[in-house]
């Protein structure tokens, strides 16, 4: 019995020694692993959400500003630049920060800097901008530093205040006051296109930041929609002259705003009048130049089609839906070139037009009994739902009826989304200012879509020929900046035995054939002198709109 007890005691002691050794081995392995992880953490900064800040920021009595900037991600090729601003917000100087081997697990990689400034200021604002290898802005931060003191103010991830919103890559987050710092925007535009993300309904873009950025695009966006504005759109000198100010004293105000309840009701009534259903909120898109005294100058878009987007309230069929413009004077809605894209059941409408207005989206379901079995049915119903063409009644379209010159001019003006000119006066002696088509003819003439005859007449009631129709469509393509030139018209028209009967529009008909806008009456005849029908004109316009990416 004693021997058994001794044996058990010996076994217990042996087990305790083995467990102790095992525990020590485990502790050593864990310690080694933690040490290795710590070494790796020190040597290789951990990727995380970007955060930037200042350390040991000082402004000495003799005007030297120095300190460090830390950034918690590091990628090869990144650079850091410091910009310094006086209390009156004027830019003083800029320097490059120098990469430091210092690394802090909580803050990241450090960059050191020093700049000799004037000692005349009570304080200066320091802005740090981190750029990646391609020159894109990764992070921006700012902080006030007082002379002979280390106390700072402002700061944070890009900050707010007079710097005009935080910076996230190529995006500036704009506060409700709509302000954007000119220097910040200038720097971003120097590297590429910029997005201004609004928390409110408008932004004041400093015109001075746009002077050397004609090749760039600024996208303004908020919860109501977005506006894509090529900087080349703005004739800054002309706008400044109109306001009697210098370019540096002017802003470009862009607003994407809700409409009033009264306007919203008027829009609904206008949509109901055309038999449609509203499927997006009405939004007022507006761009003007402004001066400090509150005066404004209209921005002339010229022939530049600017894109703006609206969120549809539901998924829609692009064949039965269109963007529209609401005219507060006529209280009517009209077609706007627009395309639709749907992702995860969310539909975005992109409306293209060269002007400001109130825009929304309309869904329709139009059909006509007399095109039910006609070759043009799909095109007629498509453009009827787009509000480009209208029936001769609610149930008939008369596809084989000939169309006159005034009627087709109206269709072309409508398909381009042009605003009728305010003056209906033309040089044509047979176009009365009181005629229904007077404004249409004036608009088409101004846009270079139509020419008159040598006797200074337009002949609005004359049935349009296929030659004239092709010429108008090609001019519409030119207006929309679509290349139409054909190097050798004769080679394009050589398959048509009646090409020699083309009177004056050989180049235009060749361009229309080459672009797929017009086809021969047969495989070997073009029929340039034949009268065009409503069906033919609708089909040609549909092909033009598709080619211009004005519909989809």
C-alpha positions in Angstrom: 0.0 0.0 0.0 2.8 2.4 0.9 4.5 1.5 -2.4 1.3 2.4 -4.3 1.0 5.8 -2.5 4.7 6.6 -3.3 4.1 5.7 -7.0 1.0 7.9 -7.2 2.8 10.8 -5.5 5.7 10.4 -7.9 3.3 10.4 -10.9 1.6 13.5 -9.8 4.9 15.3 -9.4 6.0 14.2 -12.8 2.7 15.5 -14.4 3.1 18.8 -12.6 6.6 19.2 -14.0 5.4 18.3 -17.5 2.5 20.8 -17.3 4.8 23.5 -16.0 7.2 22.9 -18.9 4.4 22.8 -21.4 2.9 26.1 -20.1 6.3 27.7 -20.2 6.8 26.6 -23.8 3.4 28.0 -24.8 4.1 31.3 -23.1 7.4 31.5 -24.9 5.8 30.8 -28.3 3.0 33.3 -27.6 5.6 35.9 -26.5 7.6 35.3 -29.6 4.6 35.6 -31.8 3.5 38.9 -30.2 7.1 40.2 -30.5 7.1 39.3 -34.2 3.7 41.0 -34.7 4.9 44.1 -32.9 8.0 44.2 -35.1 5.9 43.8 -38.3 3.5 46.5 -37.0 6.5 48.8 -36.5 8.1 48.1 -39.8 4.9 48.0 -42.0 2.2 50.5 -41.2 -1.2 49.0 -41.1 -3.7 50.1 -43.7 -6.7 51.8 -42.2 -9.1 54.6 -42.8 -7.0 57.6 -43.6 -6.5 60.1 -40.8 -4.1 63.0 -40.9 -3.0 65.5 -38.2 -0.3 67.8 -37.0 2.3 67.3 -34.3 4.5 69.8 -32.5 3.2 72.7 -34.7 4.9 76.0 -33.8 5.1 79.5 -35.1 8.2 81.2 -33.8 8.8 84.9 -33.0 11.0 85.2 -36.1 8.2 83.9 -38.4 9.3 80.2 -38.8 6.5 77.7 -38.9 7.6 74.1 -38.3 6.3 70.8 -37.2 5.2 67.4 -38.4 2.3 65.9 -40.2 1.2 62.3 -39.6 -0.8 60.1 -41.9 -1.9 56.6 -40.8 -1.6 55.0 -44.2 1.6 55.0 -46.3 1.9 54.0 -49.9 5.0 54.3 -52.0 5.1 57.5 -54.0 2.9 59.6 -51.7 3.9 63.2 -51.1 2.7 65.8 -48.6 2.6 69.5 -49.3 1.9 72.3 -46.8 0.0 75.5 -47.7 0.1 78.6 -45.4 -2.7 81.2 -45.2 -2.8 84.6 -43.5 -5.6 85.6 -41.1 -7.3 87.4 -44.1 -7.4 84.0 -45.9 -4.8 85.0 -48.5 -2.3 82.3 -49.5 1.2 83.1 -48.2 3.5 80.2 -49.2 3.7 76.4 -49.9 6.4 73.9 -49.0 7.0 70.1 -49.4 7.1 68.0 -46.3 10.0 65.6 -45.9 9.4 61.9 -45.2 10.5 60.9 -41.7 11.5 57.4 -40.5 9.4 58.1 -37.4 6.4 55.8 -37.1 3.7 55.8 -34.4 1.3 52.9 -34.2 -1.5 55.2 -33.2 -0.9 58.0 -35.7 1.1 56.5 -38.6 3.9 57.8 -40.7 5.4 61.3 -40.0 6.5 64.0 -42.4 8.5 67.0 -41.2 8.3 70.6 -42.6 9.6 74.1 -41.9 8.7 77.4 -43.6 10.0 80.9 -43.1 7.1 83.3 -43.1 6.5 86.8 -41.9 6.4 87.4 -38.2 3.8 90.1 -38.7 0.8 87.8 -38.3 -0.9 86.9 -35.0 -1.6 83.5 -36.4 -1.5 81.6 -39.6 -3.5 78.6 -40.9 -1.6 75.6 -42.1 -3.1 73.2 -44.6 -1.6 69.8 -45.2 -2.5 67.9 -48.4 -1.5 64.3 -49.0 -1.1 63.3 -52.7 -0.8 59.7 -54.1 1.7 58.7 -56.8 -0.7 59.8 -59.5 -1.2 63.3 -58.0 -4.7 62.6 -56.7 -5.6 64.1 -53.3 -5.7 61.4 -50.6 -6.4 63.5 -47.5 -6.4 67.1 -46.4 -6.3 68.7 -43.0 -5.7 72.2 -41.6 -5.0 73.9 -38.3 -4.4 77.4 -37.0 -1.1 78.1 -35.2 -0.5 81.2 -33.1 2.9 83.0 -33.1 5.2 82.0 -30.3 2.6 79.5 -29.1 1.6 75.9 -29.7 -2.1 76.4 -29.3 -4.1 75.5 -32.4 -7.6 75.9 -33.6 -9.8 74.5 -36.3 -8.4 71.4 -37.9 -9.8 67.9 -38.3 -10.2 65.8 -41.3 -10.2 68.4 -44.0 -12.0 70.8 -41.7 -14.7 73.3 -42.6 -14.8 77.0 -42.1 -13.2 79.2 -44.7 -11.4 76.4 -46.4 -14.7 75.6 -47.9 -15.4 72.0 -46.8 -13.4 68.8 -46.2 -11.5 67.2 -49.0 -11.8 63.5 -49.8 -9.7 62.6 -52.9 -11.0 64.7 -55.7 -14.3 65.5 -53.8 -14.9 68.6 -51.8 -17.7 68.3 -49.2 -19.4 71.7 -49.3 -21.2 73.0 -46.3 -24.7 74.5 -46.2 -23.2 78.0 -46.7 -22.1 76.9 -50.2 -18.5 78.2 -49.8 -15.5 76.7 -51.6 -11.9 77.8 -51.0 -10.4 79.0 -54.3 -6.9 77.7 -53.5 -8.1 74.3 -52.5 -10.2 74.0 -55.7 -7.4 75.3 -57.9 -5.1 72.6 -56.6 -7.6 69.8 -57.2 -8.4 71.0 -60.7 -4.7 71.1 -61.5 -4.8 67.3 -61.0 -8.1 66.4 -62.6 -11.8 66.7 -62.5 -13.5 67.6 -59.3 -16.8 66.7 -57.5 -18.5 69.2 -55.2 -20.8 67.3 -52.8 -23.3 69.7 -51.3 -25.0 69.4 -48.0 -27.3 72.2 -49.1 -28.9 73.3 -52.4 -26.2 75.5 -53.9 -22.5 76.2 -54.1 -20.5 79.4 -54.9 -17.6 78.4 -57.1 -14.8 81.0 -57.0 -14.3 82.0 -60.7 -10.5 82.6 -60.0 -10.1 78.8 -59.5 -11.4 78.1 -63.0 -9.1 80.4 -65.0 -6.6 77.7 -65.9 -8.9 74.7 -65.8 -10.8 74.9 -69.1 -10.1 71.2 -69.8 -11.6 70.0 -66.5 -15.1 69.1 -65.5 -16.9 69.9 -62.2 -19.7 67.7 -61.0 -22.0 69.3 -58.5 -24.2 66.8 -56.6 -26.7 66.7 -53.7 -29.7 64.7 -52.7 -31.8 66.3 -55.4 -29.6 65.3 -58.3 -26.3 66.2 -60.0 -25.0 68.7 -62.6 -21.9 67.9 -64.8 -20.3 71.2 -65.8 -17.4 71.5 -68.2 -15.3 74.4 -67.1 -15.0 75.5 -70.7 -18.7 76.4 -70.5 -17.8 79.6 -68.6 -16.6 82.6 -70.6 -15.2 84.2 -67.4 -14.1 87.5 -68.9 -17.4 88.1 -70.6 -19.3 87.3 -67.4 -17.0 89.6 -65.3 -17.6 92.3 -67.9 -21.3 91.9 -67.7 -21.1 92.3 -63.9 -18.5 95.1 -64.0 -16.2 93.2 -61.7 -12.8 91.4 -62.0 -12.8 87.6 -62.5 -11.3 87.2 -59.0 -14.3 89.0 -57.5 -16.9 86.8 -59.1 -18.5 83.4 -58.3 -20.3 80.8 -60.4 -23.4 79.9 -58.4 -24.7 76.4 -59.1 -28.0 75.3 -57.5 -29.9 72.0 -57.5 -33.0 73.0 -55.6 -36.5 71.8 -54.7 -39.2 73.8 -56.4 -41.9 75.6 -54.5 -45.2 73.8 -53.7 -47.0 76.0 -56.2 -44.5 75.2 -58.9 -44.7 71.5 -58.0 -48.5 71.6 -58.5 -48.1 73.4 -61.8 -45.7 70.7 -63.0 -48.1 68.0 -62.1 -50.9 69.7 -64.0 -48.8 70.1 -67.1 -47.8 66.5 -67.0 -51.5 65.5 -66.6 -52.3 67.6 -69.6 -50.1 65.5 -71.9 -51.4 62.3 -70.5 -48.3 61.4 -68.6 -47.4 60.3 -65.1 -44.7 62.0 -63.1 -42.0 59.6 -61.8 -39.4 62.0 -60.3 -39.5 65.1 -58.2 -39.3 68.4 -60.1 -35.9 70.0 -59.5 -34.6 73.5 -60.5 -31.1 73.3 -62.0 -29.6 76.8 -62.3 -26.1 78.2 -63.1 -25.4 82.0 -62.9 -22.4 84.2 -62.3 -22.7 86.4 -59.2 -20.9 89.5 -57.8 -20.5 90.5 -54.2 -23.3 93.1 -54.5 -25.8 90.4 -55.4 -26.0 91.1 -59.1 -26.2 88.1 -61.4 -25.3 87.4 -65.1 -26.8 84.5 -67.1 -24.4 81.8 -68.3 -24.7 81.2 -72.0 -24.4 77.5 -72.6 -24.1 78.0 -76.4 -24.4 74.6 -78.1 -22.9 72.7 -75.2 -25.3 70.0 -73.9 -24.8 69.8 -70.2 -25.8 66.6 -68.3 -27.9 66.7 -65.1 -29.3 63.7 -63.4 -32.5 62.9 -61.4 -33.5 59.9 -59.4 -36.7 58.3 -60.7 -39.2 57.2 -58.0 -39.4 53.7 -59.5 -37.8 51.5 -62.1 -38.9 52.6 -65.5 -38.9 51.5 -69.2 -36.8 53.9 -71.2 -39.0 53.3 -74.2 -42.0 54.9 -72.4 -40.2 57.5 -70.3 -38.5 60.8 -70.9 -37.0 63.7 -69.1 -38.9 66.9 -69.6 -38.5 70.7 -69.1 -41.2 72.7 -67.4 -41.7 76.2 -68.8 -43.2 78.5 -66.2 -44.3 80.9 -68.8 -46.3 78.5 -71.0 -47.0 76.1 -68.1 -46.2 73.2 -70.3 -43.7 70.3 -70.3 -41.5 69.5 -73.3 -39.1 66.8 -74.3 -35.5 66.9 -73.1 -32.8 64.6 -74.5 -32.5 62.0 -71.8 -31.2 58.5 -71.2 -31.9 56.0 -68.4 -29.8 53.6 -66.4 -31.0 51.2 -63.7 -28.9 49.6 -60.9 -30.4 47.5 -58.1 -33.9 48.7 -59.1 -32.9 52.3 -58.8 -33.3 54.3 -62.0 -31.3 57.4 -62.8 -32.4 59.8 -65.6 -29.6 61.8 -67.3 -31.0 64.8 -69.0 -29.0 66.7 -71.6 -29.7 70.3 -72.5 -27.9 73.6 -73.1 -29.8 75.7 -70.5 -31.2 76.1 -67.0 -34.7 75.2 -66.1 -37.0 73.0 -63.9 -36.7 69.3 -64.9 -38.5 66.1 -64.1 -39.3 62.7 -65.6 -42.5 61.6 -67.2 -43.9 58.2 -68.1 -46.5 57.7 -70.9 -48.2 54.9 -72.7 -49.3 56.3 -76.1 -50.5 54.3 -79.1 -52.4 55.0 -82.3 -54.9 52.7 -84.0 -53.6 53.5 -87.5 -50.0 52.5 -86.9 -50.9 49.1 -85.2 -49.7 47.2 -88.3 -47.6 49.9 -89.9 -43.8 49.5 -90.4 -43.2 52.7 -88.4 -45.2 51.6 -85.3 -42.3 51.1 -82.9 -40.6 54.5 -83.9 -43.9 56.4 -83.8 -44.9 55.1 -80.3 -41.4 55.6 -79.0 -41.2 59.3 -80.0 -44.9 59.9 -79.0 -44.0 58.6 -75.5 -41.0 60.9 -75.5 -43.3 63.8 -76.4 -41.4 64.5 -79.6 -44.2 63.7 -82.1 -47.9 64.0 -81.6 -50.9 62.3 -83.2 -53.3 64.1 -85.4 -55.8 63.0 -82.7 -55.7 60.9 -79.5 -56.1 57.7 -81.5 -54.7 58.5 -85.0 -51.3 59.4 -86.3 -51.7 59.5 -90.1 -48.3 57.9 -90.8 -48.6 58.3 -94.6 -49.7 61.9 -94.6 -47.0 64.2 -96.0 -45.4 66.7 -93.6 -44.8 70.4 -94.4 -41.6 72.4 -93.8 -43.0 74.2 -90.7 -44.1 71.0 -89.1 -40.8 69.3 -89.6 -38.9 72.3 -88.4 -41.0 72.1 -85.2 -40.0 68.5 -84.7 -36.3 69.1 -85.1 -36.4 72.0 -82.7 -38.3 69.8 -80.2 -35.9 66.9 -80.6 -32.9 69.1 -79.8 -34.6 70.4 -76.7 -34.1 74.0 -77.8 -35.7 76.9 -76.0 -37.8 79.0 -78.5 -36.3 82.4 -79.1 -38.1 85.2 -77.4 -38.4 87.2 -80.6 -40.4 85.4 -83.3 -39.2 87.9 -86.0 -37.4 86.3 -89.0 -36.1 87.6 -92.3 -38.5 85.4 -94.2 -41.2 87.5 -95.8 -43.8 84.7 -95.7 -43.5 84.0 -92.0 -45.8 86.2 -90.0 -44.9 86.9 -86.4 -48.4 85.8 -85.4 -48.1 82.3 -87.1 -48.0 79.3 -84.8 -44.7 78.3 -86.3 -43.0 81.8 -86.1 -41.1 81.1 -83.0 -40.1 77.6 -84.2 -38.8 79.0 -87.5 -36.9 81.7 -85.7 -35.3 79.2 -83.3 -34.4 76.8 -86.1 -32.9 79.6 -88.2 -30.9 80.9 -85.2 -29.5 77.3 -84.6 -28.6 77.0 -88.3 -31.1 74.2 -88.9 -33.0 75.8 -91.8 -32.3 78.1 -94.7 -34.8 79.9 -96.8 -35.1 80.1 -100.6 -33.3 82.6 -102.8 -36.4 84.8 -102.9 -36.2 85.3 -99.1 -39.1 82.9 -98.4 -39.4 79.9 -96.1 -42.5 78.4 -97.6 -43.8 76.9 -94.3 -46.8 75.2 -95.9 -44.9 73.5 -98.7 -44.6 69.7 -98.3 -41.0 68.9 -97.4 -38.9 66.7 -99.7 -36.6 63.9 -98.6 -33.7 66.1 -99.8 -34.8 69.0 -97.5 -35.5 66.6 -94.7 -32.1 65.0 -94.8 -30.4 68.4 -94.9 -32.3 69.5 -91.7 -31.4 66.3 -89.8 -27.7 66.6 -90.8 -27.7 70.2 -89.6 -29.3 69.0 -86.3 -26.5 66.5 -86.0 -23.9 69.3 -86.5 -25.6 71.4 -83.9 -25.3 68.4 -81.5 -21.6 68.2 -82.3 -21.8 64.9 -84.2 -19.3 64.5 -87.0 -21.1 64.3 -90.4 -18.4 65.0 -93.0 -18.1 62.5 -95.9 -14.9 62.7 -97.8 -16.3 61.4 -101.1 -20.1 61.9 -101.3 -20.2 60.4 -104.8 -18.9 57.1 -103.6 -21.6 56.9 -101.0 -24.4 57.7 -103.5 -23.0 55.7 -106.4 -25.4 52.8 -105.7 -28.4 55.0 -106.4 -29.3 55.4 -110.1 -31.2 58.6 -109.4 -28.5 60.3 -107.4 -28.0 62.8 -110.3 -31.5 64.2 -109.5 -30.3 65.6 -106.2 -30.6 69.3 -106.6 -28.4 71.0 -104.0 -27.9 68.7 -100.9 -25.6 66.0 -102.2 -23.2 66.3 -99.3 -26.1 66.3 -96.7 -27.8 63.3 -98.3 -24.5 61.4 -98.5 -23.8 62.2 -94.9 -27.4 61.0 -93.9 -26.9 57.8 -95.8 -23.5 57.2 -94.4 -24.8 57.8 -90.8 -27.8 55.4 -91.3 -30.3 58.3 -91.0 -31.9 57.8 -94.4 -32.3 54.8 -96.6 -33.1 54.4 -100.2 -36.7 54.1 -101.4 -35.4 50.9 -103.0 -32.0 49.3 -103.2 -31.1 51.5 -106.2 -33.1 54.7 -105.7 -32.8 57.5 -103.1 -36.0 59.4 -104.1 -34.6 62.8 -103.1 -37.4 64.8 -104.7 -40.2 62.7 -103.3 -42.3 64.2 -100.5 -41.6 62.9 -97.0 -44.3 61.4 -94.9 -44.9 61.7 -91.2 -43.7 58.1 -90.7 -40.5 58.7 -92.6 -39.7 61.9 -90.7 -40.4 60.2 -87.3 -38.0 57.4 -88.2 -35.3 59.7 -89.3 -35.6 61.7 -86.1 -35.5 58.5 -84.0 -32.3 57.4 -85.7 -30.8 60.9 -85.1 -31.7 60.9 -81.4 -30.2 57.4 -81.0 -27.0 58.3 -82.8 -26.7 61.5 -80.6 -27.2 59.4 -77.5 -30.2 61.6 -76.8 -32.4 58.6 -76.1 -31.9 55.0 -75.2 
